Amino acid sequence: MKIEIFRGNRKLWRIVLCAIIFNFQFSIFNSANAQIAGLNTLTVLDLNTQARTSGLGLDYLSLFGDDPTIALDNPSLLRREMAGVGSLSFVSLFQGSMMGSLSYAHDFGRIGTVMFAFRFNNYGSFDGYDEEEMPTGSFAAADYALTVGWGMWIDSNFSIGTTLKPILSRYDSYTALALAIDLAGSYVSDDRAFAATVMARNIGAQMMTFDEAVETLPFELSAEVSYKLSKAPFRFFFAANELQRWNLRYEDPLSPTTETDPFTGEVTKEGWLAGFADNLLRHAQVGVEINISKALLARVGYSYRQSAEMRGLEGLNMSGFSFGIGIHTKRFDFAYSRRNYHLSQAPDFFTLSYRF
């Protein structure tokens, strides 16, 4: 049966394979100029709106299930069982800003399952001033994205998917337009306990810029695995991100890696092993989901990079940690999470999915 299905779609698979190869080559070119976070444009493409994913401290999920929020950020795990399910997410950010998403999945039979989504990030209203500090009135700033994700299962274990993400940014009188594509491939074991995904995110370029300068999109190559213990209610997640570049560190003037004693002039340098370990851990994200009961789940996650970059002068804090809960019923799913991005505040994530 699997062989007949594959042969019946042989022409389609050739087209898909050519598209993946072409886009992967383009992603290598795109990543050649990739910079450390903060030097790319439209970094809103990196923001996640799903409460379940954020509660685990991850950028996307790799696991087998019928939760449509999985496929919103990982199109390779789109399944026929997700068809007819709508999802609404809302995130309360800082100083009145907010973001969210609305999605719906539909199955098209042999050509796969498609998810349609609308994302927004509203930064609120600001007071404008000219170069002489005279008020010019208020203005708004926001990002909008229409997302179309497609996924297909090659057989019972392997799947592929892609997401098309046109995004429009409007800040006062300035407008930027970009087109980005995500490519993903996943493997799921026969018992569904183990899942793995490799993904290339934000492959693309600006179509319209804020000014004459064309900036790069925040391209990222990443991988993730998850494993559900057979005799315990735990599923563990491990993600390795920013695989297209090794060095994620920067020289912090408040915490330099090289110090000079002002009295003796002796120079103390950071050991190579400490530097290697610090850089390695900045690529990692970990999370665990606990099935308290059939209807109630708890989630905890940690990002070392986020914690290191937001550590502050007082040392360790809750930056990089996240937690959440989930409620599962036959008709709907509800998830809440809180993700500690930095010291001052932590945004709250709410997601509601309904099976029509």
C-alpha positions as CSV (number, residue, x, y, z in Angstrom):
1,M,0.0,0.0,0.0
2,K,2.8,2.4,0.9
3,I,4.6,1.6,-2.4
4,E,1.5,2.2,-4.5
5,I,0.9,5.6,-2.8
6,F,4.5,6.6,-3.4
7,R,4.4,5.5,-7.1
8,G,1.1,7.3,-7.7
9,N,2.8,10.6,-6.5
10,R,6.2,10.0,-8.2
11,K,5.8,13.1,-10.3
12,L,4.8,15.2,-7.4
13,W,7.7,14.0,-5.3
14,R,10.2,14.9,-8.1
15,I,8.8,18.5,-8.1
16,V,9.0,18.6,-4.3
17,L,12.5,17.3,-4.2
18,C,13.7,19.8,-6.8
19,A,12.1,22.6,-4.8
20,I,13.8,21.5,-1.6
21,I,17.2,21.3,-3.2
22,F,16.8,24.7,-4.8
23,N,15.7,26.4,-1.6
24,F,18.4,24.7,0.4
25,Q,21.0,26.1,-2.0
26,F,19.4,29.5,-1.6
27,S,19.4,29.1,2.2
28,I,23.2,28.5,2.1
29,F,23.7,31.7,0.2
30,N,21.3,33.6,2.5
31,S,23.1,32.4,5.6
32,A,26.5,33.4,4.4
33,N,25.7,37.0,5.4
34,A,23.7,36.0,8.5
35,Q,24.6,38.1,11.6
36,I,24.1,37.8,15.4
37,A,20.6,38.5,16.5
38,G,19.8,42.2,16.4
39,L,21.4,42.9,13.0
40,N,18.7,41.3,10.8
41,T,15.5,42.9,9.7
42,L,12.0,41.6,10.4
43,T,13.1,39.5,13.4
44,V,9.4,39.2,14.1
45,L,9.7,36.1,12.0
46,D,11.4,34.5,15.0
47,L,8.7,35.2,17.5
48,N,6.5,32.4,18.6
49,T,2.8,32.8,19.5
50,Q,1.9,29.3,20.6
51,A,1.5,28.7,24.4
52,R,2.5,25.0,24.3
53,T,5.7,25.7,22.4
54,S,6.6,28.7,24.6
55,G,5.9,26.8,27.8
56,L,8.6,24.3,26.7
57,G,11.0,27.1,25.9
58,L,11.3,26.1,22.2
59,D,10.8,27.6,18.8
60,Y,8.8,24.7,17.4
61,L,7.8,21.2,18.4
62,S,8.7,17.8,17.1
63,L,6.2,15.2,18.1
64,F,3.4,13.1,16.6
65,G,-0.1,14.3,17.5
66,D,-3.3,16.0,16.4
67,D,-2.6,19.4,18.0
68,P,-2.7,21.9,15.1
69,T,-0.4,24.3,17.0
70,I,2.4,21.9,16.3
71,A,2.1,22.3,12.6
72,L,1.8,26.1,12.7
73,D,5.6,26.3,13.2
74,N,6.6,22.8,11.9
75,P,4.7,22.1,8.7
76,S,6.3,18.7,8.2
77,L,4.0,17.4,11.0
78,L,0.8,18.5,9.4
79,R,-1.7,15.5,9.4
80,R,-5.1,14.7,8.1
81,E,-6.3,14.5,11.7
82,M,-5.6,18.2,12.2
83,A,-8.1,19.1,9.4
84,G,-11.2,21.0,10.7
85,V,-9.4,22.4,13.7
86,G,-9.1,26.1,14.4
87,S,-6.6,27.7,16.7
88,L,-6.4,31.2,18.3
89,S,-3.4,32.5,20.2
90,F,-2.8,35.7,22.1
91,V,0.3,37.1,23.7
92,S,0.5,40.0,26.1
93,L,3.8,41.7,25.6
94,F,5.3,44.9,27.1
95,Q,3.8,48.4,27.5
96,G,0.6,47.6,25.8
97,S,2.1,45.7,22.8
98,M,0.6,42.4,21.8
99,M,0.9,39.6,19.2
100,G,-1.2,36.7,18.2
101,S,-2.3,34.2,15.5
102,L,-5.4,32.6,14.0
103,S,-5.1,29.4,12.1
104,Y,-7.2,26.7,10.4
105,A,-6.2,23.4,8.8
106,H,-7.8,21.6,5.8
107,D,-7.0,18.3,4.2
108,F,-6.7,18.1,0.4
109,G,-6.4,14.3,0.1
110,R,-3.4,13.0,-1.9
111,I,-1.7,16.3,-2.2
112,G,-1.5,16.7,1.6
113,T,-2.8,18.9,4.3
114,V,-2.7,22.7,4.3
115,M,-2.8,25.2,7.2
116,F,-3.8,28.8,6.7
117,A,-2.8,31.3,9.3
118,F,-2.8,35.0,10.0
119,R,-0.2,36.4,12.4
120,F,0.1,39.9,13.8
121,N,2.4,41.9,16.1
122,N,1.0,45.2,17.3
123,Y,3.6,47.4,19.0
124,G,1.1,50.0,20.1
125,S,0.9,53.8,19.5
126,F,3.9,56.2,19.8
127,D,4.3,60.0,20.0
128,G,6.2,61.4,17.0
129,Y,8.6,64.3,17.0
130,D,10.6,66.1,14.3
131,E,14.3,67.0,14.4
132,E,13.4,70.1,16.4
133,E,11.6,68.1,19.0
134,M,8.2,69.4,17.9
135,P,5.3,67.0,18.3
136,T,4.0,65.5,15.0
137,G,1.2,63.4,16.4
138,S,0.9,59.8,17.2
139,F,1.7,56.9,14.9
140,A,1.3,53.1,15.0
141,A,3.7,50.2,14.3
142,A,2.8,46.7,13.5
143,D,3.8,43.5,11.6
144,Y,1.3,41.3,9.7
145,A,1.9,37.9,8.1
146,L,-0.3,35.6,6.0
147,T,1.0,32.0,6.4
148,V,0.3,29.0,4.2
149,G,1.8,25.7,5.4
150,W,1.8,22.4,3.5
151,G,2.7,19.0,4.8
152,M,2.7,15.4,3.4
153,W,3.7,12.1,4.8
154,I,5.9,10.0,2.6
155,D,5.1,6.9,4.6
156,S,4.1,6.2,8.2
157,N,7.5,7.4,9.5
158,F,8.8,10.2,7.3
159,S,7.2,13.5,6.4
160,I,8.1,16.8,4.7
161,G,6.6,20.3,4.8
162,T,7.0,23.9,3.8
163,T,5.5,27.2,4.9
164,L,5.2,30.3,2.8
165,K,5.3,33.5,4.9
166,P,4.7,36.9,3.2
167,I,5.1,39.6,5.8
168,L,4.2,43.3,5.8
169,S,5.6,45.7,8.3
170,R,4.1,49.2,8.7
171,Y,5.9,51.7,11.0
172,D,4.4,55.2,10.7
173,S,4.9,56.1,7.1
174,Y,7.5,53.4,6.5
175,T,6.6,50.1,4.9
176,A,8.6,46.9,4.3
177,L,7.5,43.7,2.5
178,A,9.3,40.4,2.6
179,L,8.8,36.8,1.5
180,A,10.1,33.9,3.6
181,I,9.9,30.2,3.3
182,D,10.4,27.4,5.9
183,L,11.5,23.9,4.9
184,A,11.2,21.0,7.3
185,G,11.6,17.2,7.3
186,S,10.6,14.9,10.2
187,Y,10.9,11.3,11.3
188,V,8.6,9.6,13.8
189,S,9.2,6.1,15.2
190,D,6.6,3.4,14.8
191,D,5.6,3.6,18.4
192,R,5.3,7.4,18.2
193,A,7.6,7.8,21.2
194,F,10.5,9.3,19.3
195,A,10.3,12.2,16.8
196,A,13.0,14.3,15.1
197,T,12.9,17.3,12.8
198,V,15.4,19.3,10.8
199,M,14.3,22.7,9.6
200,A,15.6,25.7,7.6
201,R,13.6,28.8,8.6
202,N,13.2,32.2,7.1
203,I,14.7,31.5,3.7
204,G,13.9,34.6,1.6
205,A,14.4,38.3,1.0
206,Q,12.9,41.7,1.2
207,M,10.6,42.8,-1.7
208,M,10.2,46.3,-0.3
209,T,12.5,48.0,2.2
210,F,12.1,50.7,4.8
211,D,14.7,52.7,3.0
212,E,17.2,52.0,0.1
213,A,19.2,49.5,2.2
214,V,18.3,45.8,1.7
215,E,18.7,43.8,4.9
216,T,18.9,40.0,5.4
217,L,16.1,38.0,7.0
218,P,16.9,36.1,10.2
219,F,17.7,32.7,8.5
220,E,18.2,29.8,10.9
221,L,19.0,26.1,10.5
222,S,18.0,24.0,13.5
223,A,17.1,20.4,14.6
224,E,15.0,19.0,17.4
225,V,14.2,15.6,18.9
226,S,11.7,14.5,21.5
227,Y,11.2,11.2,23.4
228,K,8.3,9.9,25.4
229,L,9.2,7.5,28.2
230,S,7.2,4.3,27.8
231,K,6.5,3.8,31.5
232,A,6.5,7.4,32.8
233,P,4.4,10.4,31.9
234,F,7.3,12.5,30.6
235,R,8.2,13.6,27.1
236,F,11.6,15.3,26.8
237,F,12.6,17.8,24.2
238,F,16.1,18.9,23.0
239,A,16.7,21.5,20.3
240,A,19.9,22.7,18.6
241,N,19.4,26.0,17.0
242,E,21.5,28.5,14.9
243,L,23.4,25.6,13.3
244,Q,24.4,27.7,10.3
245,R,27.0,29.5,12.5
246,W,29.1,28.4,15.5
247,N,29.9,31.6,17.4
248,L,26.9,33.0,19.2
249,R,29.0,34.9,21.8
250,Y,29.8,38.6,21.9
251,E,32.1,40.6,24.1
252,D,30.1,42.1,26.9
253,P,31.8,45.3,28.2
254,L,30.2,44.7,31.6
255,S,31.5,41.1,31.8
256,P,34.6,40.9,29.6
257,T,36.3,37.6,28.9
258,T,39.7,39.2,29.3
259,E,40.5,41.3,32.4
260,T,43.6,43.3,33.4
261,D,44.5,43.9,37.0
262,P,44.8,47.7,37.5
263,F,47.5,47.3,40.1
264,T,49.7,44.5,38.8
265,G,48.9,44.7,35.1
266,E,48.4,41.0,35.0
267,V,46.0,39.8,32.2
268,T,43.5,37.1,33.0
269,K,41.9,35.3,30.0
270,E,39.0,33.0,29.9
271,G,40.0,29.3,29.4
272,W,39.3,27.8,26.1
273,L,37.2,25.0,27.6
274,A,34.9,27.5,29.4
275,G,34.5,29.5,26.2
276,F,33.8,26.4,24.2
277,A,31.2,25.1,26.6
278,D,29.5,28.5,26.9
279,N,29.2,28.7,23.1
280,L,28.0,25.1,22.8
281,L,25.3,25.6,25.3
282,R,24.0,28.8,23.6
283,H,22.8,26.5,20.8
284,A,20.7,24.3,23.1
285,Q,17.1,24.5,24.3
286,V,15.5,21.8,26.5
287,G,12.0,21.2,27.7
288,V,9.8,18.5,29.4
289,E,6.1,17.9,29.1
290,I,4.4,16.0,32.0
291,N,1.1,14.2,31.6
292,I,-0.5,14.7,35.0
293,S,-3.7,13.1,33.7
294,K,-5.5,12.5,30.4
295,A,-6.8,16.1,30.5
296,L,-4.1,18.0,32.3
297,L,-0.4,18.6,31.3
298,A,2.4,20.7,32.7
299,R,5.4,22.1,30.8
300,V,8.8,23.5,31.7
301,G,11.6,24.8,29.5
302,Y,15.0,26.4,29.6
303,S,17.2,28.3,27.1
304,Y,20.8,28.8,28.3
305,R,21.5,31.5,25.6
306,Q,18.6,33.6,26.8
307,S,19.7,33.2,30.4
308,A,23.3,34.1,29.6
309,E,22.4,37.2,27.5
310,M,19.9,38.5,30.1
311,R,21.8,37.5,33.2
312,G,22.5,41.1,34.5
313,L,25.2,42.1,37.0
314,E,23.7,40.2,39.9
315,G,24.3,36.9,38.2
316,L,21.7,34.1,37.8
317,N,18.0,34.9,37.5
318,M,14.9,33.4,36.0
319,S,15.7,34.7,32.4
320,G,15.6,31.7,30.0
321,F,13.1,29.7,32.1
322,S,9.5,29.1,30.9
323,F,6.6,27.1,32.2
324,G,3.0,26.4,31.3
325,I,-0.1,24.2,31.6
326,G,-2.4,22.5,29.1
327,I,-6.0,21.2,29.2
328,H,-7.1,18.6,26.7
329,T,-10.7,17.6,26.0
330,K,-12.4,15.9,23.1
331,R,-13.6,19.2,21.6
332,F,-11.0,21.8,22.6
333,D,-7.5,22.3,23.9
334,F,-6.4,25.2,26.1
335,A,-2.8,26.1,26.9
336,Y,-1.2,28.9,29.0
337,S,2.5,29.6,29.5
338,R,4.8,32.3,30.8
339,R,8.2,32.8,29.2
340,N,10.9,34.8,31.0
341,Y,12.6,36.7,28.2
342,H,14.4,39.1,30.5
343,L,14.5,40.6,34.0
344,S,11.8,43.2,33.8
345,Q,8.8,41.3,32.5
346,A,7.7,37.9,31.2
347,P,4.9,37.7,28.5
348,D,1.8,35.5,29.0
349,F,0.8,33.2,26.2
350,F,-2.8,31.9,25.7
351,T,-3.8,29.4,23.0
352,L,-7.3,27.9,22.4
353,S,-7.9,25.2,19.7
354,Y,-11.4,24.0,18.8
355,R,-12.4,21.0,16.7
356,F,-15.3,21.9,14.4
